[in-house]
Amino acid sequence: MSVDLDAANYALSGLRPFPVAVTTIDGDEVNGLISLSAGAASIVPEAPRVTISLTKYNKTHDMVLNSGVFVMHLLAAAPEEALEGSLEILKGLGGSSGRDGDELSRFRTKPGVTGAPILLDALCYVEARVVKTLDMDESTLFVGDVVGSERFGTGEKLRVGEAWKRLPREWIEQYDTNHVPQLASARRYRGLPEDGPAGH
């Protein structure tokens, strides 16, 4: 079976417009990352659920798997001051690994009902306790019951395309470099060549 990868990537990338900041706590340790794989998981308005998909390469994945709690934050696109805060969160949580040291101490936070850190410069958040998981080889899909939520601003949600236009070129280059081992890890979990199709 032959798949038009350009068409598939075009269709699937359109389903991930909003970068989210995910934070968690495991014992006394906190951590976080940026994800493009989050969504609503229930149509019942009085009992909301949220999903996040985290690759096994990331430390945050292991912490959520162990503790069963996480906070998913959406970031603000406006006003300008809020956008600047959003870009700082993106750069701080998306530009390095939690395995290399504390990523969260530079941000204003408060503990949620689960103890997980809430980013006070986000647009809004939902805090969740994991109720289901699905092992997807390179990643785990976590489904959580929402146990807390709050909205800090009234602006629009930041879209990934707009964020990428505003991030410094050198940061994007470093992000791409840091993404290489994560992608290789994902391919290993899937039983694929680490360097991609035809050595690319």
C-alpha positions as a printed Julia matrix, in Angstrom:
200×3 Matrix{Float64}:
   0.0    0.0    0.0
   1.35   3.39  -1.0
   0.51   6.5    1.05
   0.75  10.07  -0.23
   2.73  11.37   2.76
   2.43  15.01   1.71
  -1.37  14.72   1.61
  -1.48  12.82   4.92
   0.76  15.34   6.68
  -1.29  18.23   5.28
  -4.52  16.69   6.59
  -3.15  15.75  10.01
  -1.18  18.93  10.67
  -4.4   20.9   10.21
  -5.78  19.11  13.27
  -3.09  20.51  15.59
  -3.4   24.3   15.39
  -2.85  25.15  19.05
   0.38  24.58  20.98
  -0.33  23.69  24.6
   1.92  23.8   27.64
   1.67  20.62  29.7
   2.92  20.57  33.29
   2.96  17.83  35.89
   4.28  16.81  39.28
   5.69  13.49  40.46
   6.65  13.42  44.13
   8.62  16.61  44.74
   9.61  17.07  41.09
   7.8   19.25  38.55
   8.29  19.43  34.8
   6.65  20.58  31.6
   6.76  20.65  27.83
   5.0   21.99  24.75
   2.7   19.64  22.84
   0.67  19.89  19.64
  -1.45  16.84  20.5
  -4.23  17.75  22.91
  -7.99  17.84  22.72
 -11.38  17.48  24.31
 -12.43  13.93  25.19
 -16.07  14.16  26.23
 -19.3   15.75  25.01
 -20.76  15.77  28.54
 -20.59  19.46  29.6
 -20.75  18.81  33.34
 -18.02  16.13  33.26
 -15.3   17.36  30.88
 -12.34  15.24  29.88
  -9.1   16.17  28.13
  -6.55  14.2   26.13
  -2.84  14.74  25.68
  -0.41  12.62  23.67
   3.18  12.6   24.92
   6.14  10.87  23.31
   8.01   8.38  25.47
  11.26  10.24  24.79
  10.14  13.08  27.1
  10.63  13.09  30.86
   7.18  14.65  31.29
   5.69  11.5   29.72
   7.21   9.31  32.42
   6.13  11.68  35.18
   2.5   11.82  34.01
   2.47   8.03  33.6
   3.7    7.64  37.18
   1.74  10.4   38.96
  -1.46  10.33  36.9
  -1.9   14.13  36.94
  -1.28  16.94  34.47
  -2.29  20.48  33.57
  -2.94  21.49  29.95
  -2.59  25.23  29.27
  -3.62  27.19  26.2
  -1.55  30.28  25.4
  -2.71  33.8   24.53
  -2.29  35.45  21.12
  -3.23  38.95  22.33
  -2.79  41.56  23.7
   0.91  42.04  22.88
   2.04  41.7   26.49
   0.19  38.37  26.81
   1.64  37.19  23.48
   5.15  37.95  24.73
   4.44  35.83  27.82
   3.16  33.02  25.6
   6.32  33.08  23.49
   8.46  32.93  26.65
   6.54  29.81  27.75
   7.01  28.27  24.3
  10.74  28.99  24.32
  11.2   27.82  27.9
   9.27  24.55  27.69
   9.77  23.77  24.01
  13.44  24.58  23.67
  15.07  22.21  26.14
  14.59  18.92  27.92
  13.48  18.55  31.53
  16.22  15.92  31.8
  18.73  18.79  31.55
  17.39  20.71  34.56
  14.51  22.72  35.97
  12.41  24.32  33.22
   9.62  25.76  35.36
  11.31  27.91  38.02
  11.56  30.88  35.65
   7.76  31.08  35.32
   5.05  32.36  37.67
   3.11  29.33  38.91
   0.73  28.16  41.6
  -0.12  24.61  42.67
  -3.34  23.15  41.38
  -5.67  20.82  43.26
  -3.43  17.89  42.29
  -0.3   19.8   43.25
   0.75  20.14  39.59
   2.04  23.61  38.68
  -0.28  26.04  36.91
   1.32  28.64  34.63
  -0.14  32.0   35.62
   0.86  33.63  32.31
  -1.17  31.17  30.24
  -4.54  32.12  28.75
  -6.4   29.31  30.51
  -5.94  25.76  31.72
  -7.6   22.51  32.62
  -6.13  20.3   35.34
  -6.76  16.58  35.12
  -6.4   13.2   36.77
  -5.63  10.4   34.32
  -8.44   7.86  33.96
  -7.34   5.99  30.8
  -4.13   5.5   28.84
  -3.43   4.07  25.41
   0.06   2.89  24.51
   0.75   4.03  20.94
   4.29   2.65  20.61
   6.23   5.94  20.37
   3.83   7.8   22.67
   1.06   7.41  25.22
  -2.39   8.94  24.92
  -3.61  10.13  28.32
  -7.29  10.77  29.01
  -8.0   12.79  32.12
 -11.05  13.86  34.11
 -10.93  17.64  34.51
 -10.64  18.47  38.23
  -9.8   22.17  37.94
  -9.89  24.98  35.4
  -9.48  28.73  35.19
  -9.28  31.47  32.58
  -6.71  34.23  33.13
  -7.25  36.34  30.01
  -9.82  37.28  27.38
  -7.63  37.2   24.26
  -7.66  34.61  21.51
  -5.8   31.31  21.65
  -2.34  31.32  20.11
  -2.04  29.27  16.93
   1.17  27.44  16.14
   1.65  29.19  12.78
   1.46  32.62  14.39
   3.81  31.56  17.19
   6.41  30.24  14.74
   6.37  33.58  12.85
   7.24  35.42  16.06
   9.89  33.09  17.49
  13.56  33.93  16.86
  15.16  32.09  13.95
  18.03  30.83  16.15
  15.53  29.36  18.62
  13.7   27.51  15.81
  17.02  26.14  14.54
  17.87  24.89  18.03
  14.37  23.42  18.38
  14.83  21.52  15.1
  18.2   20.22  16.31
  16.72  19.11  19.65
  13.84  17.39  17.8
  16.17  15.02  15.9
  16.78  12.53  18.75
  13.1   12.62  19.73
  12.09  11.73  16.17
  14.73   8.98  16.04
  13.35   7.59  19.31
   9.8    7.61  17.93
  10.93   5.77  14.81
  12.71   3.16  16.95
   9.54   2.52  18.94
   7.67   2.05  15.65
  10.31  -0.31  14.21
  11.28   2.17  11.48
  14.73   3.32  10.32
  15.92   6.07  12.67
  16.99   8.37   9.83
  13.61   8.26   8.05
  12.54   7.19   4.57
  15.39   6.4    2.2
  17.93   7.8    4.66
  16.35  11.25   4.89
